Amino acid sequence: MLKFFRLVTIFPPRISRRCSTKTARDDIPTILTSALGARPARKKEKNVKKFLPQRKIKMNYDEDFDFPVDPPPEKYSRRVRVRFIFAAFICSVTVVILIFLFSPFFYVESVIINGNMRVSEEEIKNFLEINEKSHLLLYNTRAAKKRILQNVYIGNVEFERVLPGRLYVNLQERRLTAFFEHSFGSFLYLDDYGRVLEVKTFFTEPLPILVGLQFTRFQLGEILEVPDSAAFNVVVQYAQLLNQYALIEKVTHINVNDSANIRIIVRNKEFNVGGVANADEKIRTIAAVLEEMPNADLIPGFMDLREVRKEYFFEIAP
């Protein structure tokens, strides 16, 4: 027992706690038994557990806890250089393209105007306001369109740019269809929608004159205001059909005193077309009569087209 206490004093518990390896803790019983004179028990090889060498697993805490991983300084600096080179290349290419596009090579050299019949090219060019330093790509077509549409004869305008310096101006003019005799011997020039295009004291075009139409007021570029809108719409529809079948220049008068008995006069021939019903067939009948009759200009007569029939009779005036 004395030996045991001596050993205990030699090997205090403080030493065993500090042992961090399994081998040092396992050797303490062996030392104690040898000090007491007891024979240590032989370990059976069967009970001996052979442990395989443990693999060291390297934990990537940044991935487990989603911490941002900074790239190596070499890769980071290389990425910055690549981005800087790419941005510099894009900027240089953009500058070169802008210098090329805004160079004098793209100044307006020629202006081609299409679709003008009554409006002269000089008047259109004055509206365009193009000079020697006008750039084709920077030219303000919206402002030019507003200036051109100030002319009531022009209904629409479209622009087309052709590089390097050609500008096309495509006009759509309103078609003069009829005249309306106003007070004091003046005439209102009307298109096929009843819009007032011009006011003159004379007319030279072979177009029909509206007779019996009453109006309240008119303004250039606006549709004529009339108290009887139904009769006015009938006249507009017949005027459009006469334009469609190329008869507008042969008609001399359109009498609208009675909206239910509208009369279309072709020189010395009178056609009572009635109202707006079957207007297309009535105008085609007038075209067929004028085409088939020989010496139609010398034969006066009358035809009633108020009702649609298979046969029509042209009454020759005595």
PyMOL commands that set and color helices and strands:
alter all, ss='L'
color gray80, all
select helices_A, chain A and resi 2-10+13-18+22-36+61-64+73-101+104-106+121-128+141-148+183-185+229-244+279-292+296-298
alter helices_A, ss='H'
color red, helices_A
select strands_A, chain A and resi 110-114+154-162+166-173+176-181+187-191+196-200+209-211+253-255+262-266+269-274+301-304+314-316
alter strands_A, ss='S'
color yellow, strands_A
deselect
rebuild
show_as cartoon
